Amino acid sequence: MTAGEDIFTEVGVGPWMGERPAGEHWDPELLEQGDRRNVVDRYRYWSREAVVADLDTRRHDFHVAIENWQHDFNIGTVVRNANAFLAAEVHIVGQRRWNRRGAMVTDRYQHVRHHPAIEDFVAWAAGEDLPVIGIDNLPGSRPMETVTLPRRCVLLFGQEGPGLSDPARAACTQLFSIAQYGSTRSINAGVASGIAMHAWIRAHAGPPPA
Ligand SMILES: C[S@@+](CC[C@H](N)C(=O)[O-])C[C@H]1O[C@@H](n2cnc3c(N)ncnc32)[C@H](O)[C@@H]1O
């Protein structure tokens, strides 16, 4: 290797070689120009709409919600985790605009719903008959390590700093905490969301597609 040579392999695939495959799920532009998106290999050259439609056939029964009052940069990570663990939907509670940076474009493959206030979110959850499970290390929270999350639920996360707001806490049928052992008061909401979603996966999901 010579100085300055790129040590990283380029992500994705180049233009399709040979005869074009037939099928509505293929994206002509990606076939033509190559597919450098952050998607698993089985979706290479598929249109975004076709990927979403395929994911929709096997989304899990849990939803994810996060309060967004201060443009928390962790929300992007929550959305990315929701995509990786295939949440049914992501709910942004509070401000409509959220910091997309950490999402790494995964929000394009998720259903993201906005609720201006906690009351709107609570009304939606009640209409769907979904229990709201608060994830926060608050007084009275039960250790998540000792429980099984319900199959049908919304996991609600709080804001960096204050955590779950008072109305959000009041809306929760249960509150669960993630065990910590060090000196910090908390982990960030993005990390907490990954741990909680994976707890749901361990309890209810089968193996992922090959
Ligand atoms: C940075 S925390 C802030 C709040 C925290 N209650 C405090 O006292 O500092 C932001 C969000 O991350 C999640 N979180 C962080 N640490 C957690 C833990 N140990 N258990 C459960 N959720 C946690 C919660 O959803 C919380 O609302």
The ligand as a Gaussian input file, in Angstrom:
#p B3LYP/6-31G(d) Opt

LIG

0 1
 C      -29.895000      11.338000      29.876000
 S      -31.365000      10.583000      30.462000
 C      -31.919000      11.778000      31.643000
 C      -32.756000      11.496000      32.789000
 C      -32.382000      10.755000      34.013000
 N      -33.617000      10.320000      34.663000
 C      -31.551000      11.492000      35.074000
 O      -31.924000      11.448000      36.220000
 O      -30.520000      12.038000      34.761000
 C      -32.383000      10.683000      29.041000
 C      -33.263000       9.480000      28.771000
 O      -32.458000       8.325000      28.540000
 C      -33.108000       7.165000      29.061000
 N      -32.242000       6.592000      30.114000
 C      -31.027000       7.003000      30.453000
 N      -30.493000       6.224000      31.398000
 C      -31.413000       5.278000      31.685000
 C      -31.465000       4.161000      32.571000
 N      -30.437000       3.832000      33.365000
 N      -32.578000       3.414000      32.586000
 C      -33.615000       3.688000      31.771000
 N      -33.623000       4.725000      30.905000
 C      -32.535000       5.506000      30.846000
 C      -34.439000       7.637000      29.614000
 O      -35.441000       7.473000      28.637000
 C      -34.178000       9.099000      29.913000
 O      -35.359000       9.839000      29.945000

